[in-house]
Amino acid sequence: MNLSMKWLKDYIDRDFEPKKFCYDLTMTGSKVEGYEAEGSEIKNVVVGKILSVTPHENSDHLVVCQVDVGKGEPIQIVTGASNVNVGDVVPVALDNSYLPGGVHIKKGKLRGVESNGMLCSLGELGLTKHDFPYAIEDGIFIIKEDCEIGEDIHSAIGLDDVSVEFEITSNRPDCLSVIGLAREAAATYGIDFKEPSSKYTGVREDIDKKLNVVIENGKLCRRYIGGYVKNVKIAPSPRWLRERLRASGVRPINNLVDITNYVMLEYGQPMHAFDARFIKGNEIHVRNARSGETITTLDGTVRELSPEMLVIADTEKPVAVAGVMGGEYSGIMDDTVDVIFESASFDGASVRRTAKKLGMRTDSSARFEKGLDPHLCEPAILRAFELVELLGCGEVADTRIDRFPSPTEKKPVPFDPDWINRFLGTNIPRADMEKYLRAIGFTVNGGEVIAPYYRIDIECKADIAEEVARFYGYNNIVGTELKGVANAKLTPAQKLQRQTESACIAMGLSGIETFSFISPKFYDKINLPKDSKLRKSVTILNPLGEDTSVMRTTVLPSMCEVLARNYNLRNPAAALFELGNEYLPSENEGDLPAEPQRLSVGVYGDGIDFFGIKGIVERIFAAIGLEGIEYEPAGPGCGFDEAVMFHPGRVAAASLDGKPLAILGEVHPSVLENYGIGVRAYCAKINISEILDIAIPEKQYKPLPKYPAATRDISLVCDDEMPVARLEKLIKTAVGNFLESINLFDVYKGEQIAAGKKSVAFSIIMRSKDGTLTDEQAEAAMRRVRKSLQDENVEVRG
Amino acid sequence: MKESLERIELLAKSELERIRDSKELEALRIKFLGKKGELTAIMKSMATLSAEERPAIGQLANRVRADIEEAITSRAEELKAAAAEQRFKDERLDVTLPGKAPKLGRLHPLDAVMHEIEDIFIGMGFDIASGPEVEYDYYNFEALNLPPDHPARDTQDTFYISDKVLLRTQTSPVQIRVMEQKKPPIRIVAPGRVYRSDAVDATHSPLFHQIEGLVVDKGITMGDLVGTLDMLMKRLYGEECRIRLRPHHFPFTEPSAEVDMVCFNCGGKGCSMCKGEGYVELLGSGMVHPKVLEKCGIDPEVYSGFAFGLGLERLVMRKYGITDLRLLYENDLRFLGQF
């Protein structure tokens, strides 16, 4: 909403310094986005009068003018315009003047003849023909205004308004008007506000003979006032009216149309003017559109209507989409004779849906959709009548049609100053509260207040508290500390997240943040089979684009994407992690998806291999306090459909008591190719949410060993296929209670070892808590170990 | 015998002068003081002396022994000091060479600041709550006093999953979920991802983070809201940080307030950073609307509360001077490594 400060003066008798005005209004709740002084770019341009026009000695299309600029001696200006004659009054940009767009005018010579400035066109002043309909666009602006020679151009042509841009919240459609903002301004400064009231004389006319109005849907149209204006004279509006429209950002068109716009800007009530010739049957029906009906709107577009839309129709066809836009042939034309003014109240939600569906939000629909009170219709149409008579552009019928089937009164709201003070934490005297409320049109009646009709947002005590607080000043409310017991701590889930993050950071991994929505093509990029359940994603109905159209069911493609980006940015190595959610659709229609949290890790660069990523995963489990994790080659049935994105020989699934917790490995060469990553990369995913269900034992101190350990090394040769974990398990079982740890210290394949075999060496540490282990005890254990290994066809070499 | 003793002493001392390492020193000690050493030999022959001579010679012998021992000890110390000196010289390093350490990772700046804010609130007695990102329209809008076709829905371009399910446009639905499950006193913050259908540019992203706050108890006032936000900002930005509240409209709070912070750059005078306003927008807040309390089964006649929601990205960008929001989601290591 752009407010003309000149217009504002109609209702408040005070001049404001714009910057301060903007600040003050913002602080009482009418947020100002900024302000603009009209013609602020124009400097040193005055009104001049052409004294003589003579040919230019060196040019056929230039002329030399002597111009009186009110400074005694006339000045000489060369111009190329052909519409200048002696006696014309014109805008003159003097030497060292400025025009819109940063144009700087200085004196100089044009083809050898001195020129001390420039005569200006409308365009050069930043204006159009709409601002001065009598002027031409391709020539000098010949001023036909009441002004003085030498007068500054701003005041001479009314380019001296200040336009303030307000950002009005959706609960205050009353402030989408000059009157509404004036009322707020008056209350802000505690000064008088001139209540508007309109008077018109009218001509004797029985409206019922001219027009009938039928509201067929009283729910969507609560009031419809039809007024009649005869014998209109279509012409441009007077300058003051055009200026105000311009300062409000509305283009002047002609007097009748301008009046409807003027009233909308001033009162906040959208109006419409119909050419009576095109209302068939002289009847207006406010009804729902019929199936298949269309309308060509004022902008020349054919629109398909649907039955939930409200239209204004004559006996044959829709002539306007109610509250949104008029039909093509219903508008005012140069030969219009009689005009029907509409001032009506339409249901906000319905207007909003209709405007949205038709894809045309207008100044009118933007006001209706916020909810306008039906009581506003009458003052608005009265103002329109007044303006018609003021402009002398028609004869107003002295009767009008007013269909208002069920008027409602505002309900009183309790007024409890003590409660308000307790609620705000203030100590505002009752009298001050009443003063604030009265200033914005509220009626205070003992323990009750009644809001004025235009305040659609007032329903409860808290609303009254806000009104009081606004004018008391939010910043006069003194901050207090919360009372009561402050007792808060991280939940187990939050603790787990922080532990995980700390572990990642300690290992040199950096945190990333990726979008939760991805392209369905990401599933192809990680080689997911067509029938993978991970392809069933939560899908966005109205995505920004295909690349952000589904909620990810796996975090790993996002990680690959970031690895690829860093690879392409030539970052030589990357070590990244993300704690992010997956979104897994529910089996039950209508239920929300599960949003389990995952840790994804991605690394590439020198010195990193499969055991690097595995080490990271092991450390994270250790940091969390999980013991007994088992790693197995990951394949179908491992609990992770993403297994296919890994090198089949270098991928492991980690589980605890059969519960899958992580997958990790080297990224499959074809996936690397899909992402354009030219080096080996490694990824892991850990199911963080599932870990929360596992009881992690609290840490307990174990006594330090009192007795020495017995260490035995064992070297063996086995099939290459034999997992080391299996060997360790055999040793563990065989040693029994004395086992303290098994440390793998060598794995060898090659010379001296038969093909298909490998040599493995462990150091076995045994200890008893009851006494020093004897050689006998250690040897007995080692015999059991050898036996158990040999049973599995493992050759023990020593 | 007296001459022999004096000769031995002189000899020992002159030989000591020539000793260069601890091995030679030990040889010397054995030569003079050892069991088969020269002094021992003389001591043994003392038995041949007369009873009158014995005390004087014995005394002299003891003194000579003590002198030699002392000389050896002091020589030993000299040698040790010299050796240490030499070692330090040999082992001297260029301490300006870079250190060696395992690489340290870093939290993403969004998470780092999020944790900072969470910790501030935990210190103020706020628990951390969470809710789903794929949310029912009911929680995201309706229960927050935004019925279907409410014009304020326009300000939040929404991604829909179905008629009834959407990607939450704000963290405010967590307010409702918390109030449905827990009776006052309530004191929570709810950080998380939110979604709006805004194309990516330097200041917009279809996904961003908010932190919601909610306090409900008997006797909660708007002054409590002011005090809480003031404390948050002072802890986050320092004691000199000043905020201002101005009236605004949110359907789920009444009164509602936008909270601005005095511009860091110009201190409130107005500059290019704050677009001449002297203030920068921080967050939205207000007293919980009675209808919202009622919907959650909390009696607004008994309880009152306040709520606020702040955007994390804006805070992070301001804190680190980041001018392009896209950097936060590009995850370029050259960017991530700076925090």
Interface residues (C-beta under 8 A of the other chain):
Chain A: T26 M27 T28 G29 K31 T169 S170 N171 R172 G348 A349 R352 R353 E369 K370 G371 R422 F423 L424 G425 T426 D457 C460 K461 A462 D463 A465 E466 A469 R470 Y474 N475 I477 V478 G479 T480 E481 L482 K483 G484 V485 A486 N487 A488 K489 L490 T491 Q494 R498 E501 C504 I505 A506 M507 G508 L509 S510 G511 I512 E513 T514 F515 S516 F517 V538 T539 I540 L541 N542 P543 L544 T548 M551 V562 R565 N566 L569 N571 A574 A575 L576 F577 L579 N581 Y583 G590 L592 P593 E595
Chain B: P102 K103 L104 G105 R106 L107 H108 L110 D111 H115 E118 F121 I122 M124 G125 F126 D127 I128 P132 E133 V134 E135 Y136 P148 D149 H150 P151 A152 D154 T155 F159 Y160 I161 S162 K164 V165 L167 P185 R187 R193 Y195 S197 A199 P206 L207 V215 D217 G219 I220 T221 M222 G223 D224 V226 G227 T228 L229 D230 M231 R244 L245 R246 P247 H248 H249 P251 E254 P255 S256 A257 E258 M287 H289 P290 K291 S304 L328 Y329 E330 N331 D332 L333 R334 L336 G337
